[in-house]
């Protein structure tokens, strides 16, 4: 499986084997309105990919990385030189944390070592806000690999206990391989307009992994029951057009229950998924009932 180079906490990477066996076997255009880090499209097969997100920064980073698809050596030169210039640790490059610091702080030594360098990088990025190599480095070294900006538009995520290691290198190379071999278009916008203001072919497929109404994360903070209703109505409209869809979500989580979703889903096919839902608050697996809701069965 290809790991997204965005390393989102709670992404669908570990669930991909379950999801892929439930996706249609023949897909012309794979359409994803909540693409995030891209773990799902990066592991799917289609003749064309159309990926959208409301977050302009995540799409800007996808487009930025894609611009290096035929010149990844230049990307790694720019990426690694930025890491070296700011003095961040980089185990892949043989730049390790002091052993005494590791012994004294076995669970937080990267964040302690990189804190000042990361702060310097963050301050420099916020002066211009358009240097995407710096933003990507901030994502790699930031807490839970998040993209978080304050109301003034300043990147404000603290340093995480992470490092540039072989997993980052592998994920980036897999990303470049996929982008180079496939036709992919990235868009920024709300999901309703993205989904309903287009024409669909017979083998087009929409996969949706929206914010979850009953879970707590940075990604979900602006999602409410009204937005949930708009999403479900939009999916009904797709179904009326004969478009195949699959929706990832959770029915229950930490004693909460999404009654709106449970009632709506009764008219479709409900497939159980072995959950790995992770909250950005504590990185621990929670007691969840995760599902994949589809309007097709013939491909399973």
C-alpha atoms as one frame of an Amber mdcrd trajectory, in Angstrom:
protein
   0.000   0.000   0.000   1.095   3.565  -0.716   1.333   5.788   2.356   0.408
   9.414   1.839   3.349  11.800   2.379   0.982  13.943   4.467   0.780  11.280
   7.227  -2.628  12.355   8.497  -3.503  10.908  11.902  -6.544   8.686  11.449
  -6.335   8.544   7.657  -7.555   5.500   5.735  -4.132   3.987   5.037  -4.556
   1.043   7.413  -8.075   0.397   6.133  -7.251   0.374   2.438  -7.282  -3.414
   2.024 -10.822  -3.472   3.435 -11.979  -0.554   1.298 -10.444  -1.673  -1.982
 -12.173  -5.038  -1.905 -15.487  -3.181  -1.626 -14.843  -0.605  -4.370 -16.168
  -1.141  -7.921 -13.796  -3.236 -10.010 -13.970  -0.902 -13.010 -13.640   2.840
 -12.406 -13.333   5.411 -15.158 -13.096   8.562 -13.007 -12.391   8.280  -9.281
 -13.955  11.328  -7.629 -13.057  12.318  -4.088 -14.603  15.487  -2.562 -12.743
  15.222   0.781  -9.297  14.177  -0.430  -7.216  15.267   2.578  -3.789  13.669
   2.394  -4.878  11.370  -0.420  -4.365   7.910   1.080  -7.430   6.550  -0.719
  -6.856   7.792  -4.252  -3.165   6.876  -3.974  -4.179   3.232  -3.581  -7.047
   3.104  -6.075  -7.175   2.173  -9.752  -8.945   4.379 -12.269  -8.340   5.993
 -15.639  -8.658   9.452 -14.140  -8.699  11.014 -10.673 -10.568  14.140  -9.637
  -9.688  15.278  -6.102 -11.153  18.130  -4.096 -10.857  19.624  -0.633 -12.204
  22.728   1.066  -8.798  23.396   2.629  -6.794  25.456   0.109  -3.504  24.700
   1.841  -3.788  20.941   1.468  -4.657  21.294  -2.218  -1.832  23.783  -2.705
   0.572  21.234  -1.231  -0.762  18.476  -3.498  -0.297  20.721  -6.525   3.130
  21.778  -5.274   4.320  18.187  -4.831   2.806  17.214  -8.181   4.888  19.895
  -9.876   7.982  17.810  -9.043   6.632  14.573 -10.525   9.213  14.585 -13.318
  12.001  16.077 -11.236  11.899  14.494  -7.803  15.646  14.893  -7.384  15.124
  18.652  -7.364  12.379  18.268  -4.750  14.578  16.223  -2.426  17.396  18.717
  -2.882  15.100  21.609  -1.952  13.426  19.684   0.879  16.595  18.361   2.470
  18.500  21.619   2.108  15.700  23.388   4.010  15.943  20.812   6.810  19.699
  21.249   6.984  19.538  25.043   6.820  17.303  25.218   9.881  19.195  22.538
  11.802  16.347  20.054  12.210  17.112  16.443  13.019  16.989  14.037  10.070
  17.689  10.398  10.796  17.412   9.598   7.065  20.349  11.946   6.458  22.328
  10.621   9.423  21.623  13.646  11.617  20.623  12.180  14.964  19.525  13.522
  18.321  22.098  13.553  21.112  21.995  10.135  22.887  21.912  11.809  26.305
  18.783  13.735  25.297  17.152  10.497  24.118  17.891   8.844  27.460  16.597
  11.802  29.456  13.444  12.282  27.339  12.727   8.914  25.671   9.249   9.910
  24.435   9.779  13.538  23.444  13.406  13.889  22.383  12.634  14.898  18.780
  10.269  17.681  19.819  12.753  18.997  22.378  15.666  18.846  19.943  13.753
  20.473  17.069  11.677  23.010  19.005  13.777  26.106  18.335  14.635  25.214
  14.750  10.970  24.495  14.051   9.955  27.815  15.612  12.468  29.657  13.405
  11.123  27.903  10.321   7.527  28.667  11.301   8.325  32.347  11.827  10.035
  32.575   8.448   7.168  30.824   6.668   4.603  33.140   8.257   6.436  36.191
   6.887   5.669  35.165   3.299   3.087  32.318   3.537   3.824  31.156   0.001
   6.931  29.013   0.324   5.437  25.529   0.058   8.690  23.673   0.601   8.802
  25.325   4.039   5.136  24.493   4.633   5.756  20.850   3.764   8.715  20.710
   6.158   6.466  22.211   8.841   3.899  19.496   8.138   6.483  16.722   8.460
   7.891  18.037  11.745   4.644  19.398  13.180   2.399  17.851  15.828   0.486
  14.955  14.261   1.444  16.242  10.781  -1.408  18.747  10.832  -1.964  21.911
   8.816  -3.338  24.467  11.267  -3.635  28.218  10.846  -5.025  30.841  13.214
  -7.662  33.437  12.328  -4.919  35.765  11.101  -3.745  33.150   8.618  -0.566
  32.312  10.501   0.603  28.712  10.760   0.415  27.951  14.476   1.066  24.240
  15.002   3.651  23.273  17.653   6.600  21.017  16.953   5.875  17.293  17.068
   7.946  14.337  18.184   8.781  13.390  14.589  11.692  13.315  12.181  12.645
  13.028   8.510  13.144   9.282   8.279  13.037   6.479   5.704   9.234   6.290
   5.919   8.925   9.904   4.744  11.319   9.245   1.880   9.428   6.117   0.841
   6.041   7.857   0.980   7.281  10.738  -1.139   8.738   8.422  -3.776   5.485
   6.421  -3.898   3.543   9.661  -4.285   5.742  10.817  -7.162   5.447   7.394
  -8.828   1.663   7.520  -8.656   1.339  11.141  -9.769   3.673  10.542 -12.699
   1.727   7.519 -13.980  -1.833   8.797 -13.513  -4.081  11.629 -14.668  -5.010
  13.669 -11.580  -6.777  16.995 -11.214  -6.946  18.861  -7.905  -9.656  21.373
  -7.028 -10.559  23.586  -4.058 -14.195  24.057  -3.104 -17.208  22.922  -1.128
 -18.319  19.337  -1.633 -21.846  20.131  -2.871 -20.761  22.317  -5.773 -17.905
  19.968  -6.592 -20.221  16.953  -6.795 -23.348  18.399  -8.386 -21.901  20.847
 -10.899 -20.547  18.156 -13.229 -21.599  15.406 -15.575 -20.975  11.747 -14.763
 -20.110   8.763 -16.934 -21.291   5.186 -16.484 -18.217   3.992 -14.599 -17.504
   7.084 -12.529 -17.255   6.472  -8.806 -17.489   8.869  -5.853 -15.729   8.027
  -2.594 -16.527  10.231   0.396 -14.642  10.439   3.684 -16.114  13.575   5.249
 -15.574  14.982   8.743 -17.379  12.731  11.230 -20.211  14.419  13.089 -19.713
  12.599  16.398 -15.916  12.619  16.656 -13.547  15.342  17.819 -10.693  16.509
  15.631  -9.322  19.668  14.079 -10.744  18.490  10.758 -14.269  18.187  12.191
 -14.555  21.429  14.140 -16.713  23.262  11.551 -18.917  20.268  10.742 -22.397
  20.224  12.269 -25.752  18.486  11.818 -26.837  20.984   9.145 -23.713  20.271
   7.091 -24.327  16.559   7.601 -27.854  16.901   6.191 -26.557  18.787   3.156
 -24.041  16.000   2.560 -26.642  13.243   2.818 -29.027  15.116   0.501 -26.181
  15.583  -1.970 -25.410  11.868  -1.911 -29.111  11.135  -2.525 -28.878  13.374
  -5.591 -25.897  11.373  -6.847 -27.832   8.175  -6.316 -30.775   9.587  -8.308
 -28.352  10.250 -11.175 -27.197   6.624 -11.072 -23.712   7.492  -9.795 -22.010
   4.822  -7.703 -20.793   6.052  -4.325 -19.200   4.785  -1.125 -19.322   6.774
   2.098 -16.975   6.144   5.022 -18.287   7.184   8.432 -18.982   6.032  11.983
 -22.384   5.146  13.446 -21.146   5.123  17.040 -18.083   6.513  18.770 -17.271
   6.861  22.496 -20.913   6.293  23.488 -22.091   8.878  20.943 -24.492   7.824
  18.181 -25.104   9.476  14.810 -28.849   8.869  14.619 -29.236  11.047  11.538
 -26.750   8.946   9.579 -28.052   5.615  10.913 -31.600   6.436   9.800 -30.497
   7.729   6.379 -28.261   4.739   5.668 -31.119   2.226   5.924 -31.993   2.736
   2.258 -28.480   1.782   1.150 -25.998  -1.031   1.760 -24.189  -0.916   5.102
 -20.843  -2.702   5.209 -18.916  -3.102   8.457 -15.329  -1.902   8.596 -12.843
  -2.943  11.237 -12.125   0.464  12.686  -8.829   2.200  13.303 -10.337   5.602
  14.050  -7.758   7.713  15.855  -8.316  11.087  17.505  -5.731  13.804  17.095
  -6.092  14.515  20.819  -4.390  11.361  22.092  -3.541   9.061  19.135  -5.324
   6.134  20.743  -7.797   3.849  19.029 -11.319   4.519  20.242 -14.358   2.290
  20.540 -16.094   2.999  17.216 -18.520   1.370  14.816 -17.088   2.306  11.440
 -19.030   1.613   8.258 -18.881   1.909   4.498 -22.245   2.845   2.991 -22.737
   2.129  -0.735 -25.512   2.172  -3.331 -24.144  -0.876  -5.153 -23.522  -4.515
  -4.375 -22.936  -6.149  -7.701 -19.192  -5.405  -7.593 -18.587  -6.998  -4.182
